[in-house]
Amino acid sequence: MRNLYLGDLPLSSNETEIGRIIEEPVESLKMDLLKLFIGQSYSPAYFLVNRVQEYVHSDQLERLNESSVIEALQKLKENSGELNSFGYMLIEHQTFS
């Protein structure tokens, strides 16, 4: 079911993030959740967004201006709307003011 919109769904166990589903499941919500909870390898639908979030949440946001980081992140981009959708989600949830 690729039409299910989830926004950003982080999943935690014992207060430690074990993964996240970004915008939509890769296979199905059931299979994606199962993979995350049993510890199977999982990459969210928008891997670039996941990497940017790692920089944001680890207080390394300034590294996003480094040319080597920008070049590496560009290779992960699936489509031009990826980060745009992510930005709207951050605004909607008032992550940044």
N, C-alpha and C positions, 0 to 999 in steps of 0.2 A: 504494500500500500504506500506508494510514493506521494500521495496527495495529502498526507497528514502533516500539518504544520505544528511544530512543537516550540518554536523559538529556540531557546537554549536550555536544555534539560541536563543539568549536572547530576551525577549519581554518586552517592557517598556511602562508605561503610566505615563505621567507627570514626566518624568525622574526617575521614581521608577520602578525597575524590578518587573514584575508581574509573571514571570516564564521563563522557558527555555525548548526548545526541544533539546535533546542531541542525535546527530547522526541520529536518525530516529524517526518518530512519533510512539506513542504507539498504537493508533487506526488507525487514518488517519490524514493527515496534517490538513484537514478541521475540524475534530472533536477535535483534540488536541488544535488548535488555538481557536476554539469556547469556549472550557472549560476554557482556560486561560483568555480570554477576558471577559467572564461573571462571572469569579471568582469561578468556580467550582473546587473542589479538583482535583489536577493533580500531578502525579509523572512521571518524565521523564523516558525514556527507561532504562537509566543507572543511577539509583538512587545514587550509590556509587560515581560516577563522580560529581554529583550535590553536595553531601556533601563535597567532597574534595575541590570543587570550593568555597564553603562557607568559608572554612578555609583560602584558598588562598586570597580571596577578602576581608576578614576581618582582614588581617594582623596577623593571628594566625597560620601561616604555621608551626612554631616550635612545636605546639601541636600535629602535625602528628607523632611525635616521642614518644609520651606518650603511654605506653602499653595499658591503658584503652581505648584510642581513636583508636588505631590500632585494638584491639579486637572487638570493636563496628563496625568499618568500614568493617572488614572481614566478618561479618554477612550479610552485604548488597551486597556483591559481587555476581554477577550472573555468570560471567565467567572470566577466567584468562586474557582475552584480553582487558577487560574493561579499565583499567588504561593505558595499552599500547597504545590503540587508542587515549585516551585523551592526553597522552604525545606527540604523533605525531602531534596532532592538535595544541597543544601549540607551538611546534617547528615550524610548518608550518606558524603560525600566529605571530611568533617571540614574544610571550608573555614574555618569559624569555630570557635573553641574557647571 
